[in-house]
Amino acid sequence: MRLVLIGNGVAEVDISRSKPGRGAYLCPKKSCWELALRKNRLDYALRTKLHDDNRQVLFEYSHDLLEES
């Protein structure tokens, strides 16, 4: 799944995978998202510092993803 930086410290899921801007890819598993958000790996990949409210939105999005089997 692609995430794209749309502003200073704001990232969103790019479902179409065609939005302009710096992007990062994450596997569609909940554990990947939680690790990337908790360890600031997404911040590193996007070369920014995500805002806390944006990080919370991405955490909530990850709750709908599948768990690893």
C-alpha atoms as a printed R data frame, in Angstrom:
   type eleno elety resid chain resno      x       y      z
1  ATOM     1    CA   MET     A     1  0.000   0.000  0.000
2  ATOM     2    CA   ARG     A     2  1.308   3.436 -0.909
3  ATOM     3    CA   LEU     A     3  1.295   6.421  1.405
4  ATOM     4    CA   VAL     A     4  2.072   9.859  0.055
5  ATOM     5    CA   LEU     A     5  3.219  13.035  1.764
6  ATOM     6    CA   ILE     A     6  0.655  15.709  0.886
7  ATOM     7    CA   GLY     A     7  1.907  18.484  3.113
8  ATOM     8    CA   ASN     A     8  4.370  19.306  5.817
9  ATOM     9    CA   GLY     A     9  3.939  16.436  8.248
10 ATOM    10    CA   VAL     A    10  0.728  15.104  6.686
11 ATOM    11    CA   ALA     A    11  0.518  11.764  4.886
12 ATOM    12    CA   GLU     A    12 -2.426   9.867  3.478
13 ATOM    13    CA   VAL     A    13 -3.115   6.518  1.855
14 ATOM    14    CA   ASP     A    14 -2.808   6.730 -1.928
15 ATOM    15    CA   ILE     A    15 -5.249   4.089 -3.139
16 ATOM    16    CA   SER     A    16 -4.801   5.055 -6.800
17 ATOM    17    CA   ARG     A    17 -0.995   4.943 -6.418
18 ATOM    18    CA   SER     A    18 -0.741   7.978 -8.683
19 ATOM    19    CA   LYS     A    19 -0.754  11.043 -6.424
20 ATOM    20    CA   PRO     A    20  2.287  13.288 -6.783
21 ATOM    21    CA   GLY     A    21  4.724  13.661 -3.940
22 ATOM    22    CA   ARG     A    22  7.118  11.639 -1.858
23 ATOM    23    CA   GLY     A    23  5.727   8.188 -1.264
24 ATOM    24    CA   ALA     A    24  6.401   5.157  0.874
25 ATOM    25    CA   TYR     A    25  5.094   1.617  0.648
26 ATOM    26    CA   LEU     A    26  3.836  -0.563  3.483
27 ATOM    27    CA   CYS     A    27  2.567  -4.114  3.374
28 ATOM    28    CA   PRO     A    28 -1.200  -4.396  3.971
29 ATOM    29    CA   LYS     A    29 -0.791  -6.062  7.367
30 ATOM    30    CA   LYS     A    30 -1.706  -4.392 10.621
31 ATOM    31    CA   SER     A    31  1.596  -5.314 12.265
32 ATOM    32    CA   CYS     A    32  3.625  -3.601  9.505
33 ATOM    33    CA   TRP     A    33  1.686  -0.375  9.953
34 ATOM    34    CA   GLU     A    34  1.975  -0.414 13.732
35 ATOM    35    CA   LEU     A    35  5.717  -0.991 13.559
36 ATOM    36    CA   ALA     A    36  6.218   1.730 10.949
37 ATOM    37    CA   LEU     A    37  4.209   4.265 12.935
38 ATOM    38    CA   ARG     A    38  5.565   3.429 16.402
39 ATOM    39    CA   LYS     A    39  9.233   3.253 15.410
40 ATOM    40    CA   ASN     A    40  9.031   6.414 13.236
41 ATOM    41    CA   ARG     A    41 10.058   4.421 10.184
42 ATOM    42    CA   LEU     A    42  7.356   6.084  8.136
43 ATOM    43    CA   ASP     A    43  8.718   9.482  9.167
44 ATOM    44    CA   TYR     A    44 12.146   8.402  7.937
45 ATOM    45    CA   ALA     A    45 10.842   7.039  4.619
46 ATOM    46    CA   LEU     A    46  8.827  10.188  3.916
47 ATOM    47    CA   ARG     A    47 11.611  12.454  5.212
48 ATOM    48    CA   THR     A    48  9.316  14.381  7.520
49 ATOM    49    CA   LYS     A    49  7.930  14.396 11.045
50 ATOM    50    CA   LEU     A    50  4.299  13.268 11.019
51 ATOM    51    CA   HIS     A    51  1.874  15.311 13.098
52 ATOM    52    CA   ASP     A    52  0.358  13.452 16.046
53 ATOM    53    CA   ASP     A    53 -3.201  13.823 14.719
54 ATOM    54    CA   ASN     A    54 -2.155  12.480 11.305
55 ATOM    55    CA   ARG     A    55 -0.354   9.574 12.976
56 ATOM    56    CA   GLN     A    56 -3.570   8.787 14.882
57 ATOM    57    CA   VAL     A    57 -5.595   8.781 11.642
58 ATOM    58    CA   LEU     A    58 -3.146   6.308 10.100
59 ATOM    59    CA   PHE     A    59 -3.295   4.123 13.237
60 ATOM    60    CA   GLU     A    60 -7.084   4.057 12.957
61 ATOM    61    CA   TYR     A    61 -6.814   3.106  9.279
62 ATOM    62    CA   SER     A    62 -4.538   0.214 10.237
63 ATOM    63    CA   HIS     A    63 -7.196  -1.237 12.559
64 ATOM    64    CA   ASP     A    64 -9.194  -2.257  9.475
65 ATOM    65    CA   LEU     A    65 -6.272  -4.206  8.014
66 ATOM    66    CA   LEU     A    66 -5.792  -7.958  8.332
67 ATOM    67    CA   GLU     A    67 -3.693  -9.559 11.024
68 ATOM    68    CA   GLU     A    68 -0.879 -11.861 10.015
69 ATOM    69    CA   SER     A    69 -1.761 -15.523 10.098
